[in-house]
Amino acid sequence: MSGFTAPLSAAAIEEIVAAVAFGHDGLVPVVTQQHDSGEILMLAWMNRTALRATLAEGIAVYWSRSRMALWRKGETSGQTQRLIDLLIDCDADSLVLKVDQTGVACHTGRRSCFFRAARAHGIATVAPVLVDPDTLYARTKD
C-alpha cells in the first residue's frame, strides 16, 4: 500500500528532505524497486534538489555523479519511473523508491541493473537484453 500522494505541500517536502541524513558529499543512496513485484531495478544517488524534485514531480529524479547534474529517469530513453512510495531507513542514510517502471530500468536494455549473479563457475548473466541500448538513446544522438 502506498503512502505517497502527490502533490505534496512545500512544507511536507521540506520535512522529508530535512529527515534524510545526506552524506558528507551531499548525497544519499537510493535503491529503486518495482512497487508491485518487489524487483530491485537499480541503485542511484540523490542530493537534496533531486529529492525535492522527486517528491514535487512524482517521478524519479536522481543526481548523476558522472555528469554532476540532475537526471530525470527516462528523460532521454522514455523509460520513466513514476513514484509510488518513498521509504527512509532507520538511520535515515538511505532511501527506497517504490516506482512504476515504464520499460527497462538499465541503460544496457535490461529490466534491472542487477543482471549479473555470482555462480559456482564465476559471474553469470541472468537477465536478457530486452531493448537494444542504441534505440533507447537514439533521440539524443540526432
Secondary structure as UniProt FT lines:
FT   HELIX           10..19
FT   TURN            24..25
FT   STRAND          28..34
FT   TURN            35..37
FT   STRAND          40..46
FT   HELIX           48..57
FT   STRAND          61..64
FT   TURN            65..68
FT   STRAND          69..72
FT   TURN            73..77
FT   STRAND          81..88
FT   TURN            90..91
FT   STRAND          95..101
FT   TURN            107..108
FT   STRAND          116..119
FT   TURN            120..121
FT   STRAND          122..125
FT   HELIX           133..136
FT   HELIX           138..140
//
